[in-house]
Amino acid sequence: LTPEGGSRAHSCSFVPMVKASSTKRHGTSVKPTVRKSKVPEKQDGANASPFGLGRVLYFGRTTRPKKIVVMMHGMGDNAVGCSRGWAECWAAGLPGAMIVVPEASERTVWDDGKNWSENRIGRDWHRQYGSHDVKDKESSIACIQRVARRRLRHMNAWLDGLLRKHGLTNKDLILTGFSQGTNVALITGANRGVKSVLLCGGPGTECVFSEKHNPKDFVGKPIWPRWEDLLPTKAPRTKFWLVNGTKDYSLPRCRVEPLLKK
């Protein structure tokens, strides 16, 4: 998968998703340099906890990189799970690039209170709290959009520091997302006008949570929270690439195609 090159995907194509198993299938078994942060990452003296991030993993060229590729995990996954089988492969195939895999600091509602190792705990980029009337769809949409806007502010602040640290700009930044992470990559990438955005398994629907209805699980079916409301009014020059299953029920093509043609 190469997020660079080609023309902007004004006409979207949906192809089956394929996962690389290891770097060996690409002709190399060399493991790139990996730097792990088991505590919140520090950027320019600021603790990363205000950014809503936990661990941050680094692959490839970690000093003076020419470009940065950020991988955002899906809901219920984490940085270790997201990077496995992908990050090393991409680092080997993109010379000069630093592959960065951040992790949302908040657990999924399913893993709250579990005394598991960090590698087993699932994370949620758009963790919702509080209660609202889940029968009111507009209320559910407003709740998800509020959380997504907060996530956008956090990601922008963190990415600003990351780019500044390495002397790079948005033109040197590629965002990739998997499942729920596609929603974060899409909104952040479009608003920043980054070089490219690669969406694997999304953008899609989002689960609804209300504590008074069920404090330990989501309620009903996931909904489309009108991601288009969070995109810039003027189309960015960012190139968007989609890799999705043609029968993925969580990705409504009737919504996604007009959204990316906007």
N, C-alpha and C positions, 0 to 999 in steps of 0.2 A: 504494500500500500504506500503510495507516495502522495502526500497531501499537496505537493507543489506541482506547478506546471498545468498546461491545458487552459481551457477557458472557463469562465464562471458558469456554474450549472443553472442557467435560467430555465432550461427544460430538464426536470429532474428525472433520473432513471433509478429504478429500484432493483438491486441485484442481491442474490443470496449472500449472507454473511459468512466469511471464511476466517478461521482463526489459525494463526501460525503456532505450531507446537514447540519449536525451539529454534535457536539460531543455526543449528547444524544443518537444517534443511535448506538454508541459504548459503551453504558453502563455508561456514565458519563456526567454530566452537569456542572462539575467544570471548571470554566474559568481559564486558566493558567495566570501567571503574564505576563503583556504586558507593554513594555516600548517603547514609541513612541518618535521619534526625528522629530520635525516639521521644524528644520533647518538642514543644512548638518551635517552629523555625524562627530564627531572628533575622530581620532584614533592616539594615541601617539603624541598628540599635533598638528597633521596636519589636516587642514580642508579638508573635504571630497569632496569639489567642484572640485579639480583636478581629482578626481576619476570618475566624471560624474554621481554622485548620488544625489538624492534629499532626501526624507524621508527614514528612515530605521526603520522597526517595529520589535519588539522582542517578542517572545512567549516562554513559557516553562521555563527551568532552565537558568536564565540569569546570575547567578553567579557560577563560577567554573563548567561549563558544561563539560560532558564527550565527547560529540561530537557536531558538528554544522551542521545543515541542512539549506542550503540557497535556497530560492524559488525565481525564476526569472519570472516576469509577462510577458504577451504577449503584442504585440503592441496594443495601444489603451486602455490598462488597466493601473493600477497603484498598488502601494503596498497594499492599503486598499482592492481593488477589488480582487487582487490575493490571499490575506490571508483569505478572507471571506470563511468559510466553510471548509478550509483546514488546516490552521496553528494550530488552537486550537486542531483539531482532531489529527494531527500528534504529537503535543506536549504531548497530553494525552497518545498516543500509543508508544511513544519513551521516556521512563523515562531517565532522565539525559541529554537529548538533548536540545539544544537551537535552536529554529527555527527563522531564520533571513530572513526578507523579504525586500530587498532593492528596490529602485525605481529609474529608469533612470531620470536624471534631465531634459532631453530635451523633449518637447512636440511633439506629432505627428503633421504632417503638417496640419491635419484636425482641430486641436485645437489651432493653433497659433492665438493669439490675442483675444481669448475668455475670458470674465470676469466671469469665473465659479469658484466654490469652488475647492480646491485642490483635493477633493475626486471624482470630476467629470472629471478632466483633464486627457486625455489619454497620455501615455508616449511611447517613441520610443527608444529602445536600440541602434539601428543602424540608427540614424537620418542622412540623407544625405543633403548636401548643394551644392550650385553652379550649373553649367550647363555642360552638355556634349551631344554628339550626341546619342540619345536613339536608333537610328537605328543601331548603332554599338554595338552589344551585348557584345563584349569583353571590350568595354569602360564601359558599365554598370557593368559588373562583377568586373572590376578593381576598380570602385568607391565603390561598396559594400564591397569588400575585404579590401580596405584601411580603411573604417570606422570600420569594424570588428576587424582589427588588433589594432586600437586605443582602442576599447572597451576591447580587451584582456589585453592590458597594464594597463588600468584603473582597471579592475577587479583583476588582479594579485596584484597590489599595495594595493588595499583595502583589499583583502583576506589575504595578508601577515600581515597587521596590525591587522586584526581581530584575526587570529590564534596566533600571538605573544602576544596579549593582554590577551588571555585566556590560554596560555601555551600549545597550541595544534599544531598538524602538519597536513599535507595533508591526512594522514592516518585516521584522525578523522573528515574529511570533506566530506559531501555529497552534491552534487549540483543537484537541480531539476529545470526544466524549463517547462513553458507552452507556446505553440505556438511559437512566436518569441523568447521567453526566452529559448527555447530548443537549439537554435543555439548558444546562449551565453554560456549556461551550457555545451554543447558538446565541443566547442572549448576550453573553459577555463579548464574544467575538464580533458580533454585528455592531454593538454599541461602541466598541473600541476601534473597529475598522482594521482588524489584524490581517495578516497576509492570507491565511487560509483557515477554514474550519472543517474538520472531518467528523461526521456524525455517524456512529455505528449503532444501529438499533434505536433510532429516534430522529427528530424530536417526537415525543409521544405524550400520552396522557399522564396524569399525576394522581396519586392516591389522595383520598380525603380523610382527615382525622378530626375527631371531636371528642374531647376527654369524657364528657358526660354521656356520650353514646357508647363508647368502648375505649377505656384508657389503655388497653393492651393490644389494640389492633386498629386497622383502618376500617372505614365504614363504606359499605356498598362498592360499586364499581368505580374504577379510576375515571376521571373526567378530563376533557380538554379545557385547560384553564385560560384559553385565549392568549397564547404566547405572543401572538402578533401585536398585542397591546404594549408589549415591553420592548419591541424592536424600534429602531430609529425610523423617523418618517422618511428620511432620505436614504435610498439604497446605498450601502457602503460598497467599496471596491473589493471587499473580501470575497474570495472564492469559496463556495460551499460545496462539499462533497458528501453524498449519502451512501451508506452501505447498509441495506436493510433486507430482511426477509420479506418476500412478496405477500406473505399471508400473516404478517405480524399484526394481531388485532389491536395492540396498544398504540399503533401508529396509523392514524386516520389519513390516508393519502389525499382525501378531498380537502383536508385542512393544510397538510404540509406542502403540497405542490403550489397552491396560491401564495402561501407564506413566503416561500423562497423565490417566487417570481416577482414579488412585490418591488 
